[in-house]
Amino acid sequence: MIWIRRVWWALSRGTGLVAKDIGLSQAVADRAGEPLDLNPLLIALFQDGIARFGPRELSPKIIKRLEEATGLDVTAPGFPADKVDEEPEAQGAEVQPRS
């Protein structure tokens, strides 16, 4: 369940970040011998999305793959055509684990 929450949080981020998170989840599951049924599909979807739209495109753009394949518009009324990240750029900080 934690993995699912992490993926949904990451969906508001760039496609490259989501792909990294999904890949890390797969690596952990592989080491533990636990199958993740949907993960290989998500990996393929995001790899294709990165190839089409770039790794810095916001991840909601992934639905565009379905819209292009079907000719449908699946956006909800009032949903903005483009999401804009208006947060100022900031340098990251290293997280130190507690001992």
C-alpha positions in Angstrom: 0.0 0.0 0.0 2.9 2.4 0.7 4.2 1.8 -2.8 0.8 2.8 -4.3 0.7 6.0 -2.2 4.2 6.8 -3.4 3.3 6.3 -7.0 0.1 8.5 -6.7 2.2 11.2 -5.0 4.8 11.0 -7.8 2.1 11.4 -10.5 2.2 15.1 -10.0 6.0 15.0 -10.8 7.9 14.6 -13.9 7.7 11.4 -15.9 11.4 10.7 -15.3 10.9 10.8 -11.5 7.9 8.5 -11.7 9.9 6.1 -13.9 12.7 6.1 -11.4 10.4 5.4 -8.5 8.7 2.6 -10.3 12.1 1.1 -11.2 13.2 1.3 -7.6 10.0 -0.4 -6.5 10.6 -3.2 -9.0 14.2 -3.7 -7.9 13.1 -4.0 -4.2 10.4 -6.5 -5.2 12.8 -8.5 -7.3 15.3 -8.7 -4.4 12.5 -9.8 -2.1 11.1 -12.3 -4.6 7.7 -10.6 -4.6 5.9 -10.2 -7.9 4.4 -6.9 -8.8 1.8 -7.6 -11.5 1.2 -4.0 -12.7 4.7 -2.7 -12.3 6.1 -4.0 -15.6 3.2 -2.4 -17.4 3.7 0.9 -15.6 7.4 0.8 -16.5 6.6 0.3 -20.2 4.0 3.0 -20.1 6.3 5.6 -18.6 9.2 4.6 -20.8 7.0 5.2 -23.9 5.7 8.5 -22.4 9.3 9.6 -21.8 10.2 8.8 -25.4 7.2 10.7 -26.6 7.0 13.7 -24.3 10.4 13.9 -22.5 11.5 13.0 -18.9 10.6 16.5 -17.5 7.0 16.5 -18.8 4.6 16.3 -15.9 3.3 12.8 -15.5 -0.5 13.5 -16.0 0.6 13.9 -19.7 0.8 10.0 -19.8 -3.0 9.9 -20.4 -2.2 11.6 -23.7 -1.0 8.2 -25.0 -4.6 6.9 -24.5 -6.2 10.0 -26.1 -3.9 9.8 -29.1 -4.6 6.1 -29.6 -8.3 6.4 -29.3 -9.0 9.9 -30.5 -10.9 10.6 -27.3 -10.5 13.5 -24.8 -10.7 12.1 -21.3 -10.1 15.3 -19.4 -12.7 16.2 -16.8 -14.6 19.5 -17.2 -12.5 22.3 -15.8 -9.2 20.4 -15.9 -6.5 22.8 -17.2 -5.0 22.1 -20.6 -1.5 22.4 -19.1 -0.2 22.1 -15.6 2.4 24.7 -14.8 4.9 24.3 -12.0 5.0 27.8 -10.4 7.2 26.9 -7.5 10.5 28.6 -7.5 13.6 26.5 -8.3 15.4 25.5 -5.1 18.5 23.5 -4.4 17.8 20.1 -2.9 19.0 18.9 0.5 20.4 15.6 1.5 18.3 13.5 3.8 20.3 12.0 6.7 18.9 8.8 8.1 18.6 8.5 11.9 20.9 5.9 13.5 
